[in-house]
């Protein structure tokens, strides 16, 4: 089916949202399944400029980011904005650690949780574990359209996998079960930066180019059945939102001593 997309004018394409209302706060919206697309927390590889292995773990800052996001989601759940009923996360270690940090503040017994290899970061093959600066000297632009990492995924291969991932997410969202008298259900998706970039450029804002998604950023997407030839409408209600870590909380020494890895 075809897709249309829209985004609130107060949260334009390419702008990291840190001044929007609190995460999950109610707003007028159309009816349809809600997805919360989340990038994993910061890793040492992120901060050191290294192509990451699947086993890359969160840095201390990344652990705090995940914890703060979990607390923000709990506030939204307790306020009745939505119920977190289903979680799909990349099976890479940094995504699973982020999910664990989020769930520390929530009740995972009320959720269906499963790892999903389709949500893995683009595979850079034999280059993983090396510094970007060293790889660029040898291979040039790693993100050039015609560059295929040795032993890794080309752009077309990665985009084809993202098409499968999006289909999986849309199907999972369609299976969310509304319950009379309870807040709407939401699907949580924990994944990686290039995954979100391709999904955004293909399905959220077709034809537009977007820069990096922030660590533990939340992009809230609603899938609206537009009917007729328009098919599925993708409504972006919140984009690249890092309000949960934008108020100086990461620099709070008491918080750091409580939540450090």
N, C-alpha and C positions, 0 to 999 in steps of 0.2 A: 504494500500500500504506500501511497505517497505521504509526505509529512510536511507540515508547516511548523514554524517556530515563532515564538515571541518572547520578549524579555521586557520587564518593567523599565520605563525610561529612567527611573532613578538609579538603576544598576546597569549601566551600559556595557556593551561588549568590551572586554579587555580591562575592565576596572575591577581590582580586588575589593570586595565589599567588606569594609570594617566599620562603617558608620550606619549600616542598616539597623532596623529594629532587632531585638534579641533573636537569637537562633530559634526558629520554629514559631515565632510569634504570629498570631492569627492575622490573616489578611484576606481580602475578598479574592476568591479564586473560583475557577470553573471546576466542575466535577470530573474526577478521573483519578487513576492510581498515582500515588506520590512516591517518587524515588529520591533518596538522599545519596548523592554521589560524593564520595570522600576520598581524598588522596591520603596516603599513609603519612605518618609522622617523619620528622627529619631523621636521617641516618648519618653516620660518620662519612659515608661515601658522598652524600649530598654536600656536606660542609667542606669536604676535602677535594671535591671535583673529580671523583673517581666513578668510572662505569661499574655498576654494582652487580655483584653475584646474587643469585637467589637467596643465599644464606645471610646476606647483609642484615644487620640488626639496627634497631633504633639507637640514636644517641640519647644522652640524658635529656637533652632538650626535646627530642622526639617523644620520649616517654611522657614528659610533662604535657606536651601538646595533646597527646591522646587522652590523658587523664582529664584535661580541661575540656576537651570536646565531649567526653562522656558526661561530665558534670553539666555542661550546657544542654545536652540532649535530655538528661534527667529532668532539668527544670522545665523543658518544653513538654515532656511526657507528663510530669506532675501537674502542669498547667492545663492539660487536656488538649494540647494542640494535635497530637497524633499518638498512636500506639506503634511501637517498634516490634513487628511480628515476624519479620523475615530478614535474614542477613546473608548476603553473598560476598565473599572476600577472596581475593587472590590468595593462592596457597604459598606465595613467597613469604619468607620469614618476617620481613618488615611490615607487610600488610597484616599478618596474623598477630604480630605484637601490637600493632595499632588497635586492632579489634579487641584484643585482650584488655588494653587500657581503657577503651570505651566501655566495655562491658563491666568493668569494676564498679561503675556507678549505677548500673542498670540490673534488671532481673532477667538473666539469659534463659531461665526456665520457661519464660513466656514467649520465646522466640525459636523459630526454625533457622538453624545456622549451618551453612555448608561452604567448604572451600571450592574454588572454581579456577581451574588452570587457564580457561579462556581469558581471565582477567589479569594474567601475568603481564609484566612489563615487556616491551619489545625486546627480543632476544638479540643481544649484540655478540653472541657467540664467543669466539676466542679472545675478544677484546675486553670482556668483562674482567674486572679486577684491576685494570690499568687506569692510569690518570688520563683525563681528557687531553691535557696538554701534550702528553707523549703520543697518544693515538693520532691527534691532529697533525703532528709533525710527520708521521709516517703515512697517514691515509687521507689527510685533508678533512673536508667538512663531513663529519659523521652523519649529519642529518640531510645531506644532499639527496635529492630524489633518486639519483642513479647509483647511490652507494649501498652495497650489500655487505654487511660485516662478515668476515670469514667465519663460517660455521653458524651464522645467525640468520635473522629474518630480513628480507628486503622490505621496502615500504609497501609494495603491493601485497606481499604475504601477510604483513602485519595488519594492513587495512582489511584484508579478507577475514582475518581472525576477529577483528573488531566488529565486522558485520555480524558474525556468528554470536559474539558476546552481546551485542545490542539486542538481537533477536531473543536471546536467552533472558535478558533483563526485562524486555517488554512482556514476554510470556509469564515470567515470575510475577511481575507487577499485576498482570491481568488476573492472576490467581489469588491476590490478596482478598481476604474475606472481611467484609464490613459486618459489624455486629450492632444490632439495634441498641441505642442508648449509650454506645461507647464511641470514643474518638476514632477518627478514620485510621486504618492501618497504613504503615509506611514500610517500604523496602529500603534497607541500608545496604550500600555497595561500597566496599573498601578496595581500592585499587591503586593505580600508579599514574604518574604525570603524563606520559605519552599516551596511555590508554585514554585518559580524560581529554587530552588535546585532540585526538582523532575523533572520539565520540562527539566532542563539541563541534568540530569543524564539519563533521558529516551529518549529524542529526540535530544538534541544538541550534547551530548557526551555520547552515549549509553555505559553502562558498566563502566563508570568512576565515581568516587566519588568527589564531589565538596564541599568546605567549604562555608562560609557565603557570600551572596551577600551584598554589601555595600548599605547603605541608599541612595536613589535616583540614584543608579547606572543604567547605560543604557547598555543593551545587544542588539545589532543590528543583526537581523537574516533575511536572505533572503531565500525564499522558491523557489527552482529551480526544474522545472519538468524535471527530468533526463531521462524520457522515458524508455520504455522497462521494464525489470524486476527490475530495480533499483528504480523505483517509484519516490518519492519526495526526493530531496537532500536538506538538511538543511545546509546552508552556514552561519557560524558565522563571521560577518564582524567586530564586536566590542564586547568585553566581559567585563562585570562588570566594566564599564568605569565610573570613578568619576572625570574626568579631570575638570569638571565645578566647583568642590569644592576643588581642590587640589592646588590652587595657593595662599592660605592664605586669600581668600576673606571672609571666615567665621569669621576671627579674625579682620576684618576691622570695627572699632567702628562706622564709619559713615554709613556703610552699615547696621550694626546691628540696629542703631537708625532708619533707614528708613524702615527696613523690619521685625523688631521684632514682635512677637506675644504677 
